[in-house]
């Protein structure tokens, strides 16, 4: 199944992925792993915001 690749759809998928990473970080027991997951979620959201500013 191909998802439409519109900016709105990409943004939605990015936010969903960041939410998933945040939930995984909440469940993580290793503090270093938790921190890496949170950083990855922040990076994804930051890249999304940069992309929106450029539009």
CNS distance restraints for C-alpha pairs under 8 A (distance, minus, plus):
assign (resid   4 and name CA) (resid   9 and name CA) 6.77 0.50 0.50
assign (resid   5 and name CA) (resid   9 and name CA) 6.11 0.50 0.50
assign (resid   5 and name CA) (resid  10 and name CA) 6.32 0.50 0.50
assign (resid   6 and name CA) (resid  10 and name CA) 6.20 0.50 0.50
assign (resid   7 and name CA) (resid  11 and name CA) 6.07 0.50 0.50
assign (resid   8 and name CA) (resid  12 and name CA) 6.22 0.50 0.50
assign (resid   9 and name CA) (resid  13 and name CA) 6.23 0.50 0.50
assign (resid  10 and name CA) (resid  14 and name CA) 6.09 0.50 0.50
assign (resid  11 and name CA) (resid  15 and name CA) 6.22 0.50 0.50
assign (resid  11 and name CA) (resid  48 and name CA) 6.66 0.50 0.50
assign (resid  12 and name CA) (resid  16 and name CA) 6.20 0.50 0.50
assign (resid  13 and name CA) (resid  17 and name CA) 6.14 0.50 0.50
assign (resid  14 and name CA) (resid  18 and name CA) 6.20 0.50 0.50
assign (resid  14 and name CA) (resid  44 and name CA) 6.78 0.50 0.50
assign (resid  14 and name CA) (resid  45 and name CA) 7.24 0.50 0.50
assign (resid  14 and name CA) (resid  48 and name CA) 7.27 0.50 0.50
assign (resid  15 and name CA) (resid  19 and name CA) 6.13 0.50 0.50
assign (resid  15 and name CA) (resid  44 and name CA) 7.95 0.50 0.50
assign (resid  15 and name CA) (resid  45 and name CA) 6.83 0.50 0.50
assign (resid  16 and name CA) (resid  20 and name CA) 6.21 0.50 0.50
assign (resid  17 and name CA) (resid  21 and name CA) 6.23 0.50 0.50
assign (resid  17 and name CA) (resid  41 and name CA) 7.65 0.50 0.50
assign (resid  18 and name CA) (resid  22 and name CA) 6.17 0.50 0.50
assign (resid  18 and name CA) (resid  40 and name CA) 7.76 0.50 0.50
assign (resid  18 and name CA) (resid  41 and name CA) 4.51 0.50 0.50
assign (resid  18 and name CA) (resid  42 and name CA) 7.38 0.50 0.50
assign (resid  18 and name CA) (resid  44 and name CA) 6.43 0.50 0.50
assign (resid  18 and name CA) (resid  45 and name CA) 6.80 0.50 0.50
assign (resid  19 and name CA) (resid  23 and name CA) 6.25 0.50 0.50
assign (resid  19 and name CA) (resid  41 and name CA) 7.37 0.50 0.50
assign (resid  20 and name CA) (resid  24 and name CA) 6.16 0.50 0.50
assign (resid  21 and name CA) (resid  25 and name CA) 6.09 0.50 0.50
assign (resid  21 and name CA) (resid  37 and name CA) 5.82 0.50 0.50
assign (resid  21 and name CA) (resid  38 and name CA) 6.80 0.50 0.50
assign (resid  21 and name CA) (resid  40 and name CA) 7.49 0.50 0.50
assign (resid  21 and name CA) (resid  41 and name CA) 5.78 0.50 0.50
assign (resid  22 and name CA) (resid  26 and name CA) 6.30 0.50 0.50
assign (resid  22 and name CA) (resid  37 and name CA) 6.87 0.50 0.50
assign (resid  22 and name CA) (resid  38 and name CA) 5.97 0.50 0.50
assign (resid  22 and name CA) (resid  41 and name CA) 6.47 0.50 0.50
assign (resid  23 and name CA) (resid  27 and name CA) 6.47 0.50 0.50
assign (resid  24 and name CA) (resid  28 and name CA) 6.09 0.50 0.50
assign (resid  24 and name CA) (resid  34 and name CA) 7.79 0.50 0.50
assign (resid  24 and name CA) (resid  37 and name CA) 7.29 0.50 0.50
assign (resid  25 and name CA) (resid  33 and name CA) 7.45 0.50 0.50
assign (resid  25 and name CA) (resid  34 and name CA) 4.54 0.50 0.50
assign (resid  25 and name CA) (resid  35 and name CA) 7.29 0.50 0.50
assign (resid  25 and name CA) (resid  37 and name CA) 5.51 0.50 0.50
assign (resid  25 and name CA) (resid  38 and name CA) 6.17 0.50 0.50
assign (resid  26 and name CA) (resid  34 and name CA) 7.12 0.50 0.50
assign (resid  28 and name CA) (resid  33 and name CA) 6.75 0.50 0.50
assign (resid  28 and name CA) (resid  34 and name CA) 5.46 0.50 0.50
assign (resid  29 and name CA) (resid  33 and name CA) 7.78 0.50 0.50
assign (resid  29 and name CA) (resid  34 and name CA) 7.19 0.50 0.50
assign (resid  30 and name CA) (resid  34 and name CA) 6.15 0.50 0.50
assign (resid  31 and name CA) (resid  35 and name CA) 6.16 0.50 0.50
assign (resid  32 and name CA) (resid  36 and name CA) 6.27 0.50 0.50
assign (resid  33 and name CA) (resid  37 and name CA) 6.23 0.50 0.50
assign (resid  34 and name CA) (resid  38 and name CA) 6.28 0.50 0.50
assign (resid  35 and name CA) (resid  39 and name CA) 6.14 0.50 0.50
assign (resid  36 and name CA) (resid  40 and name CA) 6.15 0.50 0.50
assign (resid  37 and name CA) (resid  41 and name CA) 6.28 0.50 0.50
assign (resid  38 and name CA) (resid  42 and name CA) 6.21 0.50 0.50
assign (resid  39 and name CA) (resid  43 and name CA) 6.06 0.50 0.50
assign (resid  40 and name CA) (resid  44 and name CA) 6.21 0.50 0.50
assign (resid  41 and name CA) (resid  45 and name CA) 6.30 0.50 0.50
assign (resid  42 and name CA) (resid  46 and name CA) 5.98 0.50 0.50
assign (resid  43 and name CA) (resid  47 and name CA) 6.10 0.50 0.50
assign (resid  44 and name CA) (resid  48 and name CA) 6.27 0.50 0.50
assign (resid  45 and name CA) (resid  49 and name CA) 6.25 0.50 0.50
assign (resid  46 and name CA) (resid  50 and name CA) 6.21 0.50 0.50
assign (resid  47 and name CA) (resid  51 and name CA) 6.17 0.50 0.50
assign (resid  48 and name CA) (resid  52 and name CA) 6.31 0.50 0.50
assign (resid  49 and name CA) (resid  53 and name CA) 6.27 0.50 0.50
assign (resid  50 and name CA) (resid  54 and name CA) 6.40 0.50 0.50
assign (resid  51 and name CA) (resid  55 and name CA) 6.59 0.50 0.50
